[in-house]
Amino acid sequence: MKLRITLVKSPIGSKPKHRRTVRALGLRRMHQTVELEAGDSIRGMVRAVSHLVRTEEV
């Protein structure tokens, strides 16, 4: 199963750890979407920055 992750809120004012997590997910620009395999580590990263991203299962 894959996850489609879209950056919907800017990480500029967020904690540095959250900014690094968004970057590690492959998101660089607002409204950019990536599709990643839904492993435990990816789900944990998404949960940590859930206030910045929108997620849907593909």
Phi, psi and omega in degrees: 000145180244157175245135173259117186244127181237133177279115184248348178224139183293136178275010186302315183271005184278172176295149179304324179297320179291322177298319179293325179294316178300317180295321180293333176285351178094013181262124182242328184235157176300141178065015174280141182240138174231152174244122182234152176293136188275073176270175181298319183292320179294317179298322177294320178295317179297320180297324182292329182243031184298337179282352181250342187235159171246135186234140173217149180275141181252000000 
